[in-house]
């Protein structure tokens, strides 16, 4: 997909790709970063539950977590790994997994958007 976008969008900066996904899409985001290291500059997952987040400094890893769906063992980095690799994990205490999409409230959408914009602007 990235190669196709490059063909018709030469004005875009492909050296700073950010990938984002929710649920299974977030698992695919984590998988992509592991299978194709060096392509994504940042990954942002919204409640990935099966695919382990990369333990690496590049890409930068951010994850928003719901209040009701735990990730499988080994998916989320330990506190030590979070510090070592500067991984940001934020739990949303008033947002369940199914409200992290279009079913959420305006306040939930705003909170998620605010975090995502902060992640995208983080250098």
C-alpha positions in Angstrom: 0.0 0.0 0.0 2.8 2.4 0.9 4.5 1.8 -2.5 1.2 2.5 -4.3 0.7 5.7 -2.3 4.2 6.8 -3.2 3.4 6.5 -6.9 0.6 9.1 -6.9 1.5 11.2 -3.9 5.0 12.4 -4.4 4.3 15.5 -2.2 3.9 13.4 0.9 6.7 12.8 3.4 7.1 9.0 3.6 10.0 9.3 6.0 7.7 9.9 8.9 4.9 7.2 8.6 2.6 6.8 11.6 0.3 3.7 11.7 -2.7 3.5 13.9 -5.4 0.9 14.4 -8.1 -0.3 16.8 -8.6 -3.8 18.1 -7.6 -6.3 15.3 -6.4 -3.3 13.3 -4.1 -2.4 16.2 -2.8 -6.0 16.2 -2.0 -5.6 12.5 -0.3 -2.3 13.3 2.0 -4.0 15.8 2.6 -6.9 13.4 3.5 -4.6 10.6 6.1 -2.8 12.8 7.7 -6.1 13.6 7.7 -7.6 10.1 8.8 -4.4 8.4 11.2 -2.7 10.8 12.3 0.8 9.8 9.2 1.7 7.7 7.0 3.2 10.4 8.2 6.1 12.5 5.4 5.7 15.1 2.7 3.2 15.8 -0.4 4.0 17.8 -2.6 1.1 19.0 -6.0 1.4 20.5 -6.5 -1.8 22.5 -4.6 -4.4 20.6 -5.0 -7.6 22.6 -3.2 -10.4 20.8 -0.1 -9.1 19.0 2.8 -8.1 21.2 3.9 -4.5 21.0 7.4 -4.1 19.7 10.1 -3.7 22.3 12.2 -1.2 20.4 13.1 2.5 20.3 12.1 2.7 16.6 9.3 3.0 15.8 8.0 5.0 18.7 5.3 2.9 20.3 2.1 4.4 21.9 -1.0 2.5 23.1 -4.3 3.5 24.5 -6.0 0.8 26.6 -9.7 0.3 27.4 -10.9 -0.2 30.9 -12.6 -3.6 30.2 -10.5 -5.8 27.9 -7.1 -7.0 29.1 -4.4 -7.9 26.6 -3.1 -11.4 26.4 0.0 -12.2 28.4 3.1 -10.7 26.8 1.3 -8.2 24.6 2.1 -5.2 26.7 5.6 -4.3 27.8 6.5 -4.4 31.4 7.1 -1.1 33.2 10.9 -1.7 32.9 10.5 -2.2 29.1 8.3 0.9 28.8 11.0 2.9 30.4 13.9 1.3 28.5 12.2 1.8 25.1 10.2 5.0 25.9 6.9 3.2 25.2 3.8 5.1 26.2 0.8 3.1 27.5 -2.3 5.0 28.7 -5.3 3.4 30.2 -8.6 5.1 29.6 -10.5 4.4 32.8 -13.9 5.5 31.5 -13.7 3.9 28.0 -14.6 0.3 27.2 -13.2 -1.4 24.2 -16.4 -1.1 22.1 -16.5 2.6 22.7 -13.1 3.2 21.2 -14.8 3.3 17.8 -17.8 5.3 16.5 -20.0 4.0 19.4 -18.2 6.1 21.9 -19.4 9.4 23.4 -18.2 12.8 22.2 -16.1 13.0 25.4 -14.5 9.6 24.8 -13.7 10.6 21.2 -12.2 13.9 22.3 -10.0 12.2 24.9 -8.8 9.7 22.4 -8.2 12.4 19.8 -6.3 14.5 22.2 -3.9 11.6 23.1 -3.4 10.7 19.4 -2.6 14.3 18.5 -0.1 14.5 21.3 1.5 11.2 20.2 1.7 12.5 16.6 3.4 15.7 17.7 5.8 14.0 20.0 9.4 14.0 18.8 
